[in-house]
């Protein structure tokens, strides 16, 4: 369980499926997400969760209210590439339910978790060119970079729109002002390095000899 300033991110449960079915078909969400599908039923959500739990390349997580555990949205890692240590990530939040700042809080938690617990080095995603809230959260607040543009790649409301490819590397996350706070939220406080013990020589000729009674003018030389 990942605890942020406003939200908690935890594994998706069967009890979340009614909310997630509503989230998938909410107009304010469907219009802004990149993927497209037919309307989803509650029964379809159960099959979706079952498949995701058995897929090693996917970890779906529910964003919840940090105080009440009420679901607010969905996030996670998709297309996990263990060889190249990268993954796709995204956040969907229910309009009118999630508090202001919940998106940024969720993104920072996922980045800290992906880089410092999972062991990834690169995260990537796609954002529709007109999706100003997502661009603001990822690019302006969380340090992501726009790496490319696919012109007129996505069809929405009868029009074609550009698709922006965005990504972040671990060093870019570490340069963010709040990175250390979120690493501690995910991993716990930094453990101080142990004090170095005095160096011990492995040369037998200079090993400490058993203590002997002190005698004047007894100087040993090599």
C-alpha positions as CSV (number, residue, x, y, z in Angstrom):
1,X,0.0,0.0,0.0
2,X,1.4,3.4,-1.1
3,X,0.4,6.4,1.1
4,X,0.7,9.8,-0.4
5,X,-0.3,13.3,0.8
6,X,-3.9,12.9,-0.3
7,X,-4.4,9.4,-1.7
8,X,-3.5,5.8,-1.1
9,X,-2.6,3.5,-4.0
10,X,-3.3,-0.2,-3.3
11,X,-4.0,-3.4,-5.3
12,X,-7.4,-3.5,-7.0
13,X,-10.0,-5.6,-5.2
14,X,-13.2,-7.3,-6.4
15,X,-15.1,-4.7,-4.2
16,X,-13.7,-1.9,-6.5
17,X,-15.3,-3.3,-9.7
18,X,-18.6,-1.4,-9.6
19,X,-16.7,1.8,-9.2
20,X,-14.2,0.9,-12.0
21,X,-17.0,0.0,-14.3
22,X,-18.5,3.5,-13.8
23,X,-15.1,5.0,-14.2
24,X,-14.5,3.3,-17.6
25,X,-17.7,4.7,-19.1
26,X,-17.7,8.2,-17.4
27,X,-17.8,10.8,-20.2
28,X,-15.1,13.0,-18.6
29,X,-12.8,10.0,-18.6
30,X,-13.6,8.2,-21.9
31,X,-13.0,11.4,-23.9
32,X,-9.5,12.0,-22.5
33,X,-8.0,8.5,-22.3
34,X,-6.1,7.2,-25.3
35,X,-7.5,3.7,-25.5
36,X,-10.9,2.9,-26.8
37,X,-13.3,0.0,-26.3
38,X,-17.0,-0.8,-26.3
39,X,-19.0,0.0,-23.2
40,X,-18.0,-2.3,-20.4
41,X,-20.4,-4.2,-18.1
42,X,-19.8,-5.3,-14.5
43,X,-19.4,-8.9,-15.7
44,X,-16.7,-7.7,-18.1
45,X,-14.9,-6.0,-15.3
46,X,-14.6,-9.3,-13.4
47,X,-13.0,-11.0,-16.4
48,X,-10.7,-8.0,-16.8
49,X,-9.5,-8.2,-13.2
50,X,-9.0,-12.0,-13.5
51,X,-6.8,-11.6,-16.6
52,X,-4.8,-8.8,-15.1
53,X,-4.0,-10.8,-12.0
54,X,-2.4,-13.6,-14.0
55,X,-0.4,-11.3,-16.4
56,X,3.2,-10.7,-15.2
57,X,3.4,-7.6,-17.4
58,X,0.5,-5.8,-15.7
59,X,0.0,-4.4,-12.2
60,X,-3.3,-2.6,-11.8
61,X,-3.8,-0.5,-8.7
62,X,-6.8,1.5,-7.3
63,X,-6.4,5.1,-6.2
64,X,-8.3,5.6,-3.0
65,X,-9.1,8.4,-0.5
66,X,-6.3,8.3,2.1
67,X,-8.7,8.6,5.0
68,X,-11.8,6.6,3.9
69,X,-10.4,4.0,1.4
70,X,-13.2,5.1,-1.0
71,X,-12.1,4.5,-4.6
72,X,-11.1,7.6,-6.6
73,X,-9.5,6.1,-9.7
74,X,-7.1,3.7,-11.4
75,X,-3.4,3.6,-12.0
76,X,-0.6,1.0,-12.3
77,X,2.0,-0.4,-14.6
78,X,1.4,-2.0,-18.0
79,X,3.7,-3.5,-20.6
80,X,6.4,-4.1,-18.0
81,X,9.6,-4.9,-19.8
82,X,11.9,-6.6,-17.3
83,X,14.9,-6.7,-19.7
84,X,14.8,-3.0,-20.5
85,X,13.4,-2.1,-17.1
86,X,10.6,0.1,-18.4
87,X,6.8,0.2,-18.2
88,X,3.8,2.1,-19.4
89,X,1.8,4.0,-16.7
90,X,-1.3,6.1,-16.5
91,X,-3.8,7.5,-14.1
92,X,-7.6,7.8,-14.4
93,X,-9.6,9.7,-11.8
94,X,-13.3,10.0,-11.4
95,X,-14.4,13.6,-12.3
96,X,-15.9,15.5,-9.3
97,X,-14.8,12.9,-6.8
98,X,-11.0,13.0,-6.5
99,X,-9.7,16.1,-4.6
100,X,-7.5,18.7,-6.3
101,X,-3.9,17.4,-6.4
102,X,-4.8,13.7,-6.4
103,X,-3.5,13.2,-9.9
104,X,0.0,14.6,-9.1
105,X,0.0,12.7,-5.7
106,X,-0.8,9.4,-7.5
107,X,1.9,10.0,-10.2
108,X,4.6,10.8,-7.7
109,X,3.8,7.6,-5.7
110,X,3.9,5.4,-8.8
111,X,7.2,6.9,-9.9
112,X,8.8,6.4,-6.5
113,X,7.5,2.8,-6.3
114,X,8.5,1.9,-9.9
115,X,12.0,3.3,-9.6
116,X,12.8,2.4,-6.0
117,X,10.8,-0.8,-5.3
118,X,10.1,-2.4,-8.7
119,X,13.6,-1.5,-10.0
120,X,12.6,0.2,-13.3
121,X,14.6,3.0,-14.9
122,X,12.1,4.4,-17.4
123,X,8.4,5.1,-17.4
124,X,6.4,6.1,-20.5
125,X,2.8,7.1,-21.5
126,X,0.7,8.8,-24.1
127,X,-1.4,11.9,-23.7
128,X,-3.9,13.4,-26.1
129,X,-2.8,16.8,-27.3
130,X,-5.9,18.5,-25.9
131,X,-5.7,16.9,-22.5
132,X,-4.4,19.9,-20.6
133,X,-4.9,18.5,-17.1
134,X,-2.8,15.4,-17.8
135,X,-0.1,17.5,-19.5
136,X,0.0,19.8,-16.6
137,X,0.3,17.0,-14.1
138,X,2.9,14.9,-15.9
139,X,5.0,17.4,-17.8
140,X,4.7,20.6,-15.7
141,X,4.5,19.2,-12.2
142,X,6.1,15.8,-12.4
143,X,9.0,16.4,-14.7
144,X,8.0,14.2,-17.7
145,X,9.3,15.1,-21.1
146,X,7.5,15.1,-24.5
147,X,9.5,12.7,-26.7
148,X,7.3,12.8,-29.8
149,X,4.0,13.6,-31.5
150,X,1.9,11.3,-33.6
151,X,-0.2,13.5,-35.9
152,X,-3.9,12.9,-36.1
153,X,-3.5,9.5,-34.5
154,X,-6.6,9.4,-32.3
155,X,-10.3,9.8,-33.2
156,X,-12.5,11.7,-30.6
157,X,-15.9,13.2,-31.1
158,X,-15.7,13.1,-34.8
159,X,-12.3,14.7,-35.1
160,X,-8.7,13.6,-35.3
161,X,-6.2,14.6,-32.7
162,X,-2.4,14.4,-32.2
163,X,-1.0,12.0,-29.7
164,X,1.9,13.0,-27.5
165,X,4.5,10.4,-26.3
166,X,5.9,11.3,-22.9
167,X,8.4,9.6,-20.6
168,X,10.6,10.0,-17.5
169,X,13.9,8.5,-16.5
170,X,14.9,7.7,-12.9
171,X,17.5,10.5,-12.7
172,X,14.9,13.0,-13.8
173,X,12.6,11.9,-11.0
174,X,15.4,12.2,-8.5
175,X,15.9,15.8,-9.5
176,X,12.3,16.8,-8.5
177,X,12.1,18.8,-5.3
178,X,9.6,16.3,-3.7
179,X,11.3,13.1,-4.9
180,X,12.9,12.2,-1.6
181,X,9.7,12.7,0.3
182,X,7.9,10.2,-2.0
183,X,10.7,7.7,-1.9
184,X,10.4,7.8,1.9
185,X,6.6,7.4,1.7
186,X,7.1,4.3,-0.4
187,X,10.3,2.8,1.0
188,X,10.5,4.2,4.5
189,X,13.2,6.6,5.9
190,X,16.7,6.3,4.4
191,X,18.9,4.0,6.5
192,X,22.2,5.7,7.5
193,X,25.3,4.0,6.3
194,X,27.2,2.1,9.0
195,X,30.3,3.7,10.4
196,X,33.5,2.3,8.9
197,X,35.4,0.0,11.3
198,X,39.1,0.6,11.6
199,X,41.0,-1.1,8.8
200,X,42.6,-4.4,9.6
201,X,45.8,-5.4,8.1
202,X,46.1,-8.8,6.4
203,X,50.0,-8.7,6.6
204,X,51.0,-11.3,9.1
205,X,54.3,-9.5,9.8
206,X,52.4,-6.5,11.3
207,X,49.6,-8.3,13.1
208,X,49.3,-7.2,16.7
209,X,51.4,-9.5,19.0
210,X,50.1,-10.7,22.3
211,X,50.6,-8.0,24.9
212,X,53.9,-8.3,26.8
213,X,55.3,-6.5,29.9
214,X,56.8,-3.2,28.9
215,X,60.7,-3.2,28.8
216,X,63.0,-0.2,28.2
217,X,64.9,0.0,25.0
218,X,63.0,-2.8,23.3
219,X,62.3,-1.5,19.8
220,X,61.4,-4.0,17.0
221,X,62.2,-3.2,13.4
222,X,61.2,-5.0,10.2
